[in-house]
Amino acid sequence: MNIYRIKLRLTDGQRVAYTGLFADGCEAVLQALSDWPGARSVTAICLRRTDK
């Protein structure tokens, strides 16, 4: 599991950012799109890799 910083821009121009624990970047983006289906853009930045 890795720590990702997720940044979203919603259709109304509002910005949302949060940090979460995900297996990979794809999972992080898919979860963000599931939580905010109307997002115009999603960015996932890996802050710390915990792969062994």
Secondary structure by P-SEA (a helix, b strand, c coil): cbbbbbbbbccccbbbbbccccccaaaaaaaaaaacccccbbbbbbcccccc
